[in-house]
C-alpha cells in the first residue's frame, strides 16, 4: 500500500475520529493539521485521508486513474440461459422475539410470573393473527435460558389442532427458536 502524500493547504479528515482540518506542516510521516475548531494536532500519515473538493473530483474523473467499463446493452446468451424463474415467490418468514426486553421498554417492576404471562400473551396474539390471515409459517425466538418459556410455548402450541411446530433452523437460530406451521385446510 502506498502512503498518501500531503501538502500544506490540503483539506484532510482523521480516519478514526470525527476531525477535519487543513495541513499546516509535514515532517517525514508526521502531519500537523489545524482543525476546523482552530486546534493544532499532529497525526501519522496513515491516520489521515484527503478530502477532495469538487474541483479535485473533476480532475480525478478526467484522469487516467479511472478505468472506463463498457456496458453491454443486451445480455449475452449465457446470461439469458442462467436466469432462474420460480413459480413460488419466497417471502420472509415473520419472526417474533419473545425476549422481555424486546417486548417492553422497562420491566424492572415485574416478577418472573408477570414476564412469562406477557410473553405468552404476545405469542398467542401472533398465533391468532397468523391463523386469521392464513400465514403459513412463523418463528418464535425464545432463547435457551432455563427452558421455561420454551416449555410453556410448546404446551400452548399443542392445544391447537391446526398447528405443527418444531425447533427452528439451528444454523440460523441455534437452540433458541421454534418454527410454527399452520395447516390451512383443517376441518
C-alpha positions as CSV (number, residue, x, y, z in Angstrom):
1,X,0.0,0.0,0.0
2,X,1.4,3.4,-0.9
3,X,1.5,6.2,1.6
4,X,-0.6,9.2,0.6
5,X,1.4,12.4,0.2
6,X,0.1,15.5,1.9
7,X,0.9,19.1,1.0
8,X,0.4,22.2,3.1
9,X,-3.1,23.5,2.5
10,X,-4.7,20.1,1.8
11,X,-8.0,19.5,3.5
12,X,-7.9,16.3,5.4
13,X,-10.0,14.1,7.7
14,X,-8.8,11.9,10.5
15,X,-9.8,8.2,9.9
16,X,-10.9,7.0,13.3
17,X,-12.1,10.4,14.7
18,X,-14.7,13.0,13.6
19,X,-12.0,15.6,13.0
20,X,-11.4,17.6,9.8
21,X,-8.7,20.2,9.2
22,X,-6.1,21.8,6.9
23,X,-2.5,20.6,6.7
24,X,-0.1,23.2,8.2
25,X,3.1,21.2,8.3
26,X,4.5,17.9,7.0
27,X,7.7,16.3,8.5
28,X,8.6,12.8,7.5
29,X,5.5,10.7,8.5
30,X,4.1,13.3,10.8
31,X,1.4,15.7,9.5
32,X,0.3,18.6,11.6
33,X,-3.2,19.9,10.9
34,X,-5.3,22.9,12.1
35,X,-8.7,21.5,12.9
36,X,-11.9,23.3,11.9
37,X,-12.2,24.3,15.6
38,X,-8.8,26.0,15.5
39,X,-6.7,23.4,17.3
40,X,-3.3,22.2,16.1
41,X,-2.9,18.4,16.1
42,X,-0.3,16.0,14.7
43,X,-1.1,12.6,13.2
44,X,0.8,9.9,11.3
45,X,0.3,9.9,7.5
46,X,-1.7,6.6,7.7
47,X,-4.2,8.2,10.1
48,X,-5.3,10.9,7.6
49,X,-7.2,11.0,4.3
50,X,-7.5,13.9,1.9
51,X,-10.9,15.5,1.4
52,X,-11.4,16.1,-2.3
53,X,-13.0,19.3,-3.4
54,X,-15.4,19.3,-6.3
55,X,-12.7,20.7,-8.5
56,X,-10.4,17.8,-7.4
57,X,-13.1,15.3,-8.4
58,X,-13.3,16.8,-11.9
59,X,-9.6,16.2,-12.3
60,X,-9.9,12.6,-10.9
61,X,-12.7,11.9,-13.4
62,X,-10.7,13.2,-16.3
63,X,-7.5,11.4,-15.2
64,X,-6.3,8.0,-16.4
65,X,-6.8,6.5,-12.9
66,X,-10.4,5.6,-13.7
67,X,-10.9,2.7,-16.0
68,X,-13.8,3.0,-18.3
69,X,-16.1,0.0,-18.4
70,X,-18.1,-0.8,-21.5
71,X,-21.6,-1.9,-20.6
72,X,-23.4,-4.3,-22.9
73,X,-26.9,-3.2,-23.8
74,X,-28.2,-6.8,-24.4
75,X,-27.5,-9.7,-22.1
76,X,-25.4,-12.4,-23.6
77,X,-26.9,-15.8,-24.4
78,X,-25.0,-17.3,-21.4
79,X,-26.6,-14.7,-19.1
80,X,-30.0,-15.4,-20.6
81,X,-29.7,-19.1,-20.0
82,X,-28.8,-18.7,-16.4
83,X,-31.8,-16.7,-15.4
84,X,-33.8,-18.8,-12.8
85,X,-37.5,-18.3,-12.6
86,X,-39.5,-19.7,-9.8
87,X,-43.3,-20.0,-9.7
88,X,-43.2,-19.8,-5.9
89,X,-42.1,-16.5,-4.5
90,X,-40.2,-16.8,-1.3
91,X,-41.3,-14.3,1.2
92,X,-39.7,-13.6,4.5
93,X,-40.9,-15.7,7.4
94,X,-42.3,-13.5,10.2
95,X,-40.0,-13.7,13.3
96,X,-41.2,-12.7,16.7
97,X,-38.7,-12.2,19.5
98,X,-40.3,-13.1,22.9
99,X,-37.4,-11.8,25.0
100,X,-38.9,-9.4,27.5
101,X,-36.5,-6.6,26.7
102,X,-37.8,-6.7,23.1
103,X,-41.5,-6.5,24.2
104,X,-41.4,-3.6,26.6
105,X,-39.1,-0.8,27.5
106,X,-38.8,-1.4,31.2
107,X,-39.7,-4.5,33.1
108,X,-37.9,-3.7,36.4
109,X,-41.1,-3.9,38.5
110,X,-42.2,-7.2,37.0
111,X,-41.7,-10.6,38.6
112,X,-41.0,-13.8,36.6
113,X,-44.6,-14.8,36.5
114,X,-45.7,-11.4,35.1
115,X,-42.9,-11.6,32.5
116,X,-43.9,-15.1,31.4
117,X,-47.6,-14.1,31.2
118,X,-46.7,-11.2,28.9
119,X,-44.5,-13.3,26.7
120,X,-47.2,-16.0,26.4
121,X,-50.0,-13.4,25.6
122,X,-47.8,-11.9,22.9
123,X,-47.2,-15.4,21.4
124,X,-50.9,-16.2,21.5
125,X,-51.7,-12.9,19.8
126,X,-49.3,-13.6,17.0
127,X,-50.7,-17.2,16.6
128,X,-54.2,-15.9,16.4
129,X,-53.2,-13.2,13.8
130,X,-51.4,-15.8,11.7
131,X,-54.4,-18.1,11.8
132,X,-56.8,-15.3,10.8
133,X,-54.6,-14.1,7.9
134,X,-53.6,-17.6,6.7
135,X,-49.9,-17.1,7.2
136,X,-48.3,-20.5,6.6
137,X,-45.3,-20.2,9.0
138,X,-43.9,-18.0,11.8
139,X,-40.9,-18.3,14.0
140,X,-40.8,-17.5,17.7
141,X,-37.4,-16.6,19.2
142,X,-37.4,-17.6,22.8
143,X,-33.8,-18.1,23.7
144,X,-32.2,-21.0,25.5
145,X,-32.1,-19.9,29.2
146,X,-33.6,-22.4,31.6
147,X,-36.2,-23.6,29.1
148,X,-39.3,-22.3,30.9
149,X,-40.6,-20.1,28.1
150,X,-39.9,-22.9,25.5
151,X,-41.8,-25.4,27.6
152,X,-44.8,-23.0,28.1
153,X,-44.8,-22.2,24.4
154,X,-44.7,-25.9,23.5
155,X,-47.6,-26.6,25.9
156,X,-49.7,-23.8,24.3
157,X,-48.9,-24.8,20.7
158,X,-50.0,-28.4,21.4
159,X,-53.5,-27.2,22.2
160,X,-54.1,-26.0,18.6
161,X,-55.2,-28.8,16.1
162,X,-54.2,-26.7,13.0
163,X,-50.6,-26.1,14.2
164,X,-47.5,-28.2,14.0
165,X,-44.2,-26.9,15.3
166,X,-40.5,-27.9,15.6
167,X,-37.2,-26.4,16.6
168,X,-36.2,-23.7,14.1
169,X,-33.1,-23.9,11.9
170,X,-30.1,-24.5,14.1
171,X,-27.7,-22.7,11.8
172,X,-29.8,-19.5,11.9
173,X,-31.2,-19.5,15.4
174,X,-29.2,-22.0,17.5
175,X,-31.4,-23.8,20.0
176,X,-33.4,-20.7,20.9
177,X,-36.3,-20.7,18.4
178,X,-39.4,-22.6,17.4
179,X,-40.9,-22.8,13.9
180,X,-44.7,-22.9,13.8
181,X,-46.6,-24.2,10.8
182,X,-50.3,-23.5,10.2
183,X,-52.3,-26.2,8.4
184,X,-54.6,-24.4,6.0
185,X,-57.4,-26.8,5.3
186,X,-58.3,-28.4,8.6
187,X,-61.9,-29.4,9.1
